[in-house]
Amino acid sequence: MREILFDTISLITILNPIAAAAIMLSLVRYSDIPEVSKKASLAVFVGSVITVLTGGLLLKFFGINIPSIKAIGGVILLIIALHLIQGQNISPTNSTQAEHDAATKKDDVAIIPLAIPILFGPGMITTLIVLSEKHEGLIHKGILIVAVALASVVVYLALRYANLISKFLGVNGLKIVTRIMGLIIGAISFLFLVGGIKELWLNL
């Protein structure tokens, strides 16, 4: 239960569904929220499971070791954290302004850019690969997939009730939540960065 709780909280924090919900409100009509929420959360779940099951194989294929992924993943997460702390909901590592502007011209924004790359971006992919390699064996992989499922449910609920969350929190509330998530992501980024550098140093 402790592993599931830690993994779930880590994934939810990096997914940042509250910020994504606020962004979604500017992209879709109110009547489209239920369908968009379902598609986006399902896309996040499917992409996450594929990453958990195949991420390690891709690293081995390209000859990349886990400490290197931890180190660069820590840098990516740190950049995301700094942007969130500064109040920038979409960091450059998650989506470009061009992608955001193009989304407003499309009927279906659930997959792009909402699910990818706003929710399921480089930070999420890196975190899943690191956690996947940390949890070796089918049982531990299953635990991580359970955490992914729980995080995806939270994403769905945040998007589905985005209007209520936005009204309840207000502008200042959204800013506070965003900055708190930034601090948590920053702490996780240092765990990855320091751990990766330490392992690389010991393997020299």
N, C-alpha and C positions, 0 to 999 in steps of 0.2 A: 504493500500500500504506500509506503514511503517513496519508493521509486516511481510509482504511478503518479503520486501527488507532485513530486519534484519535476518529472518530465512534463506533466500536463501544465503546470504553472509556467515552466520555461517556454513551452510552445505557445501558450496563450499570450504571454507577454510579448514574444517576438512577432506573433501574428498581428497583435494590436487591433483587435476587432472593433474597439470603440472608435478609434480614428478612422478605420475603414468604413464604419457605419456612417460617420459624419460625411465622408467623401461620397458614399453611395447616394446620400440624400441630394447631393448637388448634380448627380448624373442621371437619376431615373425618376419616373413619375411615381406617385404614391401607390397607384394601383398595381405597379410592376414589382413592388418590394417583395411580396411573398415568393414569386417565381425567381427573381434575381437572387434572393437569399438562399433558396434551395440549390440553385445551380452553382453559385459561388462556393458554398460550404462543401458541396459534393466534390467540386473540382479540387479544393484544398485537400480533402481527405484522400482522394485517388492519387493526386500528385505526391502526397506525403508517404503513402503506403509504398508506391513505386520507388521512391527515394530510399526508404528504409530497406527494402528488399534488394535493390540493385546498386545503391550508392557505393558500397564497399567493393563490389565487383568492378565498377568503373574506375575506381581509384587504383585497384590492382592492375587493371588493363593498361592504364597510363603510367604506371609505376610511381604513383604519388603515395607517400606515407601519411599516416594519420596525424603525427605531430605537425606536419606542414599545414594540413587542413585546419587543425586546431588554431595554429598561429594566425593564418590569414583569415580564418573565420572570426577570431577575436578582433581583428582589425575592422572587418566589415561590420560586426555587431557594435563596435565602439563608435564607428561613424554614424550608424543608425541611432544609437543612444544619444550622441551629441546633438543630432538634428531634432530628436524628440524633446530633449531637455530645453533646446532653444525655441521650441514651439512650432517646428516645421513638421507637419503631419506626414508628408510624403518626402522621404529623403531621396537624393539622387541615385542611391543604390537600389531603390525600389521601383521608381518609374520616372520617365521624363515628362517635362511639361507638354511636349508634343503628343505623347501617349494620352495624357490626361485630357487635352483639348480635343483629340480625335474621338475619345470615348463619348463625348457629349453629342457627337453626330451619329452615333450608332444606336440601333434599336436594342441590341443585346450587349450589355457591358459586364455581364456576370463573369465571363471567363477572362476577357481582356478589357480593361486593365484591372478589374476589381480582384478576381482570384489570382491572376498572374499579370503583373508582378507586385501589386499593392499588398496583398496578403501573403502569397506564396512567392517570396522573393529570394535573393541570394542568402540573406541572413537565415531564413527558415530552412533552406536547402542545406546550408553548412551545418546548422545545428542538428538536423536530422541525421546527417552522415556521421557526425561526431558521436551522437547518442547511440546510433546504430552499432558503431564499432565498439563502443563502450559496453553495450549489452550483447554479449556473445551468447549463442545458443538459441534454440527455438522458443524456450520459455521467456527469456528476456526480450526477444524480438516481439513476442506476443504482448508483453507488458508495454512496450513502446507503442505498438499499434493500438492498444487500448487507450493509451494517453493521447494518441493522434485522434482517435474517435471522439474522446471527450472534448478535446480542443476544438474539433470540427463542429460539435454540437454547440459549444459556446459561441463560435463564430456565427452559426446559423441564428441563434437566439439574438445575438447582438445586431445582426443585420435585419432580422425579421422585425424587431421592435426598435429599430433605429430612431424612428420618430419620437417614441416615448422616451428613450434614453436621452435624446438631444434636448427635449423639453425639460426633462427632470434635471439634467446636469447643467444645462445652459452653456453659454460660451466659456465662462470662467471655470465651470466644472470640467468641461472637456479639456481645457488647458492643464488643469491640475492633474487629471488622470493621465494625460499624455506625458507629462513630465515625470510622474511617478514611474510609469512604464519605462521611460528613458533611463531612470536611475537603476531599475532592476536589470534591464538589458545591459547597461554599463557594467554592473557587477558580474553578470554572466560572461560578458566579453573578456574581462580580465582573467576569469577562471580559465577560459579557453586559451587566451594569449600566453599567460604565464606558464600554464601546463604544457602548451605546445613548444614554447621556447626551451623550457626545462628539459623536455624529452629529446629535443633536437641537440641540445648541448651535451647531454649524457651519451648520445649516440655518435658524437664526433670521434 
